Amino acid sequence: MIAARILDVLLVLVLLVYLGEGWRNGILRSLAAILGIAAGGVAAFFAVPIAAAAIPAPEWRLTVSIGLAVVLLVGGHLLGVTIARTVRGRRKDDPRHERELTTAERLLGAIANLVAAALVATLVAGSVAQLGVPVLSQAVRRSVVIGTIERLTPAPIDEGLARVRAAILEQGIPTIDEALGGITSAPKPPQVDIAVDALAAAAGSVARISGTAFACGQNQSGSGFVVAPERVLTNAHVVAGVDNPIVELPDGEVLDGQVVLFDPELDIAVIAVPGLHAAPLPLADAAIGTPGVVDGYPHGGPFTSTPAEVLAISTERVDDIYGEQANAREVATIAADVQPGNSGGPLVSLDGHVVGLVFARNADHANVGYATTLPQLDPLLADVASLRTPVTPGHCTTG
């Protein structure tokens, strides 16, 4: 994709510039510039989605998003450089200062500058990718440079960036105060061997779903899975108020979708995704004691498989996504670390069958989540492949 290659070239140039600046200035003089670019990156991370959500016209949304990100990043860098010059009382190009630097100082400065610029790039790219602008999402997800940085980022830092990303995205998973299924205490984390071929194959059909709900001025993110050719099943609260959700697969496929089924009472939605190549996942009934995984994208970050086990199956009265009316629903109570961003993801048994649709977690007990069982969805999903007419995705939820 041309946009992704252009992005890669620009990122390589930026990283080389920061590498050279770090070598030239050394570690001490680089610190202020690093803090400046970090401040600009954080500002862009929060400001770009807010500004984009306030602009309904896609063509202006793209221009404003890119322009604002550039202004804030460059502004942060210049502010840091200015502070460094002021504090040290020397001009940036003072040759006497250059001769005072040791090789170690230069090397540390180059490494620190490069790492800081790379992390800021992934932070801002992750925010831009969730704006509901297909060309931006596709460019970011297919970028070789961004992908390489993400692979090289240590897990604790990657998790931290995902949690920071969650602060700006509306991806809070619903919580339930009652102890559904009679589970009144936090269970031990399930011991499940998830390194099986069937689970690896199923992972390829689990999607990250994102988009902008303009009426609420917020970006939203969740998970889903391929339920029929070119059809993705997710929670209604994930796409509530989102006209054009973006669907991303682990293999880098990024496509535009439209909501063709929206049921706020059962909290399910179906997205039609023309051109989607991922295979539909087989469905099955849940049973107490079934081991498996919760697949999805916690905090809008990378794909994650979390060990899970079905603790109980019961019929409960559960509020609709707006909290206006309680409806009867069969719910599987599961032992699993369900996080924001897992909404709409599948509960997958070890043989690769989907046995539930994750929709909530317990408000008080750690490692307790809830999934809608699938037999009750049969009437809605019977002809899901034939659903082509876009429907109104309700109104967005806030908070």
C-alpha positions in Angstrom: 0.0 0.0 0.0 1.5 3.4 -1.1 0.3 5.2 2.0 2.0 2.7 4.3 5.3 2.9 2.3 5.2 6.7 2.5 4.6 6.6 6.2 7.6 4.2 6.6 9.9 6.5 4.6 8.9 9.5 6.8 9.3 7.5 10.0 12.8 6.3 9.0 13.8 9.9 8.2 12.5 11.2 11.5 14.2 8.4 13.4 17.5 9.0 11.6 17.2 12.7 12.4 16.7 12.0 16.1 19.5 9.5 16.1 21.8 12.1 14.6 20.6 14.8 17.0 21.3 12.6 20.0 24.8 11.8 18.8 25.5 15.5 18.2 24.1 16.8 21.5 24.9 14.0 23.9 22.7 12.6 26.6 22.4 15.7 28.8 21.4 18.1 26.1 19.2 15.5 24.6 17.0 15.1 27.7 15.2 18.3 27.3 14.5 17.6 23.6 13.3 14.1 24.6 10.9 15.5 27.2 9.7 18.0 24.6 8.9 15.4 21.9 7.3 13.2 24.6 5.1 16.1 25.7 4.2 16.8 22.1 3.4 13.2 21.5 1.2 12.9 24.6 -0.6 16.1 23.6 -1.1 14.8 20.1 -2.4 11.5 21.4 -5.1 13.2 23.4 -5.9 16.2 21.1 -6.0 14.5 17.7 -8.9 12.1 18.5 -10.8 14.9 20.2 -10.4 17.2 17.3 -11.2 14.5 14.8 -14.3 13.5 16.6 -15.6 17.0 16.3 -15.3 17.1 12.5 -17.9 15.0 10.7 -16.4 15.6 7.2 -13.9 12.8 6.4 -11.7 14.9 4.1 -11.3 17.7 6.7 -10.9 15.1 9.5 -7.9 13.7 7.7 -6.3 17.1 7.1 -6.9 18.3 10.7 -5.6 15.1 12.2 -2.3 15.1 10.4 -1.8 18.8 10.7 -2.5 18.9 14.4 -0.2 16.0 15.1 2.6 17.6 13.2 2.2 20.9 14.9 2.1 19.4 18.4 5.1 17.1 17.8 7.2 19.8 16.2 6.1 22.3 18.8 7.1 20.0 21.6 10.5 19.3 20.1 11.2 23.0 19.6 10.1 23.8 23.2 12.5 21.1 24.5 15.4 22.4 22.4 14.7 26.0 23.5 14.7 25.0 27.2 17.9 23.1 26.7 19.6 26.1 25.2 18.3 28.4 27.9 19.3 26.2 30.8 22.8 25.5 29.5 23.3 29.0 28.3 24.9 27.8 25.0 23.9 27.8 21.4 22.9 24.5 19.9 25.7 24.7 17.3 28.5 25.8 19.7 31.6 23.9 18.5 33.3 24.2 21.9 30.4 22.2 23.4 30.8 19.5 20.7 34.4 18.9 21.6 33.6 18.5 25.2 31.4 15.5 24.6 32.7 12.0 25.0 31.9 9.0 22.8 29.8 7.5 25.6 27.8 10.7 26.0 27.1 10.8 22.3 26.2 7.1 22.2 23.8 7.4 25.1 22.3 10.5 23.6 21.7 8.8 20.2 20.1 5.7 21.8 17.9 7.8 24.2 16.7 10.0 21.3 16.0 7.1 19.0 14.1 5.1 21.7 12.0 8.1 22.7 11.1 9.0 19.2 10.2 5.4 18.4 7.9 5.1 21.4 6.2 8.5 20.7 5.7 7.4 17.1 3.9 4.2 18.1 1.8 6.1 20.7 0.6 8.7 18.2 0.2 6.1 15.4 -2.0 4.0 17.7 -4.2 7.0 18.3 -4.4 8.0 14.7 -5.3 4.4 13.6 -8.5 4.5 15.7 -9.9 7.7 14.2 -12.3 6.0 11.8 -10.4 7.2 8.7 -9.6 4.0 6.6 -6.6 5.3 4.8 -4.9 6.3 8.1 -5.8 3.0 9.8 -4.5 1.0 6.9 -1.3 2.9 6.6 -0.5 2.5 10.4 -1.4 -1.2 10.5 0.6 -2.0 7.4 3.6 0.1 8.3 6.8 -2.1 8.6 8.5 0.5 10.8 5.6 0.7 13.3 5.3 -3.1 13.3 9.0 -3.5 14.0 8.9 -1.0 16.9 5.9 -2.8 18.4 7.6 -6.2 18.2 10.8 -4.8 19.8 9.0 -3.0 22.6 9.3 -4.9 25.9 5.9 -6.3 27.1 5.6 -4.0 30.2 6.1 -0.9 28.1 3.7 -2.2 25.4 1.1 -2.9 28.1 1.7 0.6 29.5 1.2 2.2 26.1 -2.0 0.2 25.6 -3.3 1.5 29.0 -2.5 5.0 28.0 -4.3 4.5 24.7 -7.3 3.2 26.7 -7.5 6.5 28.5 -8.6 8.4 25.4 -10.6 5.6 23.8 -14.1 4.8 25.0 -13.6 1.1 25.5 -14.7 0.6 29.1 -16.3 -2.8 29.3 -19.6 -3.0 31.2 -19.4 -4.2 34.8 -22.0 -6.2 36.7 -22.4 -5.8 40.4 -24.4 -9.0 41.0 -22.8 -12.4 41.4 -24.2 -14.0 38.3 -24.2 -17.8 38.2 -23.8 -18.0 42.0 -20.0 -17.1 41.8 -19.5 -15.0 44.9 -15.7 -15.0 45.1 -12.7 -14.5 42.8 -11.6 -17.9 41.3 -8.1 -18.9 40.8 -6.7 -18.1 37.3 -7.5 -21.1 35.1 -4.6 -23.4 34.1 -5.1 -23.8 30.4 -2.5 -24.8 27.7 -3.3 -22.4 25.0 -0.5 -23.5 22.6 -2.8 -25.6 20.5 -3.2 -25.5 16.7 -7.0 -25.0 16.8 -6.6 -21.8 18.9 -3.9 -20.5 16.7 -6.1 -21.0 13.6 -9.1 -19.3 15.3 -7.0 -16.3 16.3 -6.8 -15.3 12.6 -10.5 -14.6 12.5 -10.6 -12.4 15.6 -10.9 -8.7 14.8 -10.1 -5.4 16.4 -13.0 -3.0 15.8 -12.6 0.8 16.2 -14.4 4.0 15.0 -15.6 7.4 16.0 -19.0 8.1 17.6 -19.3 11.7 16.5 -22.5 12.5 18.5 -20.5 11.8 21.7 -17.2 13.1 20.4 -15.4 9.9 21.3 -13.4 7.1 19.7 -14.3 3.5 20.5 -12.5 0.2 20.4 -13.4 -3.4 21.0 -13.1 -6.9 19.6 -15.2 -9.2 17.4 -14.9 -12.4 15.3 -15.9 -13.6 11.8 -19.2 -15.3 12.1 -20.0 -15.7 8.4 -18.3 -14.8 5.1 -17.6 -11.0 5.2 -19.6 -10.7 8.5 -18.2 -9.9 12.0 -20.1 -10.4 15.2 -19.4 -8.0 18.1 -21.2 -6.2 21.0 -23.7 -3.5 20.2 -22.0 -1.2 22.8 -18.7 -1.4 20.8 -20.2 0.1 17.7 -23.0 2.2 19.2 -23.1 5.5 17.4 -20.3 4.5 15.0 -21.4 4.8 11.3 -18.3 3.3 9.7 -16.4 0.9 12.0 -12.8 -0.1 11.0 -12.2 -3.8 11.2 -8.6 -5.1 11.6 -7.3 -8.7 11.5 -4.1 -10.1 13.0 -2.6 -10.6 9.5 -2.7 -6.8 8.9 -6.0 -6.7 6.9 -7.7 -3.4 7.5 -11.2 -2.8 6.0 -14.1 -0.5 6.3 -17.4 -1.9 7.5 -21.0 -1.1 8.1 -23.4 -2.2 10.8 -26.1 -4.4 9.4 -27.6 -5.7 12.6 -27.8 -3.9 15.9 -29.6 -5.3 19.0 -29.1 -3.1 22.1 -31.1 -5.5 24.3 -28.9 -8.6 23.7 -25.9 -6.3 23.2 -24.9 -7.8 19.8 -24.1 -6.3 16.4 -23.1 -7.6 13.0 -20.7 -5.7 10.7 -20.7 -6.3 7.0 -17.1 -6.1 5.8 -16.8 -6.4 2.0 -13.5 -8.0 0.9 -12.9 -9.7 4.3 -10.9 -12.9 3.7 -10.8 -14.4 7.2 -12.7 -17.6 7.6 -15.8 -17.8 9.8 -15.3 -19.5 13.2 -17.5 -22.5 14.0 -20.0 -22.1 16.9 -20.9 -24.5 19.7 -22.8 -24.7 23.0 -21.0 -23.8 26.2 -20.7 -26.3 29.1 -19.7 -25.9 32.7 -16.0 -26.7 33.0 -15.2 -26.0 29.4 -11.6 -24.7 29.2 -10.6 -22.2 26.5 -9.5 -18.6 25.9 -10.9 -15.1 25.6 -9.5 -13.7 22.4 -9.4 -10.0 21.7 -7.5 -6.7 21.9 -7.5 -5.5 25.6 -7.1 -1.7 25.9 -7.1 -1.5 22.1 -3.6 -3.0 22.0 -2.2 -6.1 20.3 -4.1 -9.4 19.9 -4.1 -11.4 23.2 -5.3 -14.8 24.1 -6.3 -15.1 27.8 -6.9 -18.5 29.5 -10.5 -19.0 30.5 -12.9 -21.6 32.0 -16.7 -21.7 32.1 -17.7 -21.6 35.8 -21.5 -21.5 35.5 -24.3 -21.1 33.0 -27.5 -19.4 34.1 -30.4 -17.3 32.8 -30.2 -13.8 34.2 -31.8 -10.4 33.7 -29.2 -8.2 32.2 -29.6 -4.5 31.4 -29.5 -3.3 27.8 -26.5 -1.3 26.7 -28.2 2.0 27.8 -29.2 0.7 31.2 -32.9 1.4 30.5 -34.4 -2.1 30.5 -33.4 -5.5 31.9 -33.9 -8.5 29.6 -33.6 -12.3 30.2 -30.3 -13.7 28.7 -28.4 -16.9 29.1 -25.0 -16.0 30.5 -21.8 -18.0 30.9 -19.8 -16.9 33.9 -16.2 -17.4 33.2 -12.9 -17.3 35.0 -10.8 -15.0 32.9 -8.9 -11.7 33.1 -11.4 -9.7 31.0 -10.2 -6.2 30.3 -11.6 -3.1 28.5 -11.2 -3.8 24.8 -12.2 -7.4 25.1 -15.9 -6.5 24.6 -17.3 -8.4 21.6 -14.5 -10.9 21.5 -15.1 -14.7 21.4 -14.8 -17.2 24.2 -13.1 -20.1 22.3 -12.9 -23.7 23.4 -9.7 -25.6 22.9 -11.0 -27.2 19.7 -11.4 -23.8 18.1 -15.2 -23.4 18.5 -16.7 -20.2 19.7 -18.9 -20.9 22.8 -19.7 -17.4 23.9 -19.5 -13.6 23.2 -17.8 -11.7 25.9 -19.8 -8.6 27.0 -18.9 -7.7 30.7 -16.9 -8.4 33.8 -17.7 -8.5 37.5 -17.4 -5.2 39.3 -16.0 -6.6 42.5 -14.3 -9.9 41.8 -11.1 -10.1 39.8 -10.9 -12.7 37.0 -14.6 -13.0 36.6 -16.2 -12.2 33.2 -19.4 -12.8 31.4 -20.2 -14.1 27.9 -23.5 -14.4 26.1 -24.1 -18.0 25.1 -24.7 -18.7 21.4 -27.9 -20.9 21.0 -30.1 -17.9 22.0 -28.6 -15.9 19.1 -29.6 -18.5 16.5 -32.7 -16.6 15.3 -30.7 -13.5 14.8 -27.7 -15.1 13.1 -29.6 -17.7 10.9 -29.4 -15.5 7.8 -26.5 -13.3 8.9 -24.7 -13.8 5.6 -27.6 -12.2 3.7 -27.7 -9.0 5.8 -26.5 -6.2 3.5 -28.6 -3.2 4.3 -26.9 -0.8 6.8 -28.9 -0.1 9.9 -28.7 2.8 12.4 -26.1 1.8 15.1 -28.2 3.4 17.8 -26.8 6.2 19.9 -23.4 6.1 21.6 -22.9 5.4 25.2 -20.7 7.5 27.4 -18.7 6.9 30.5 
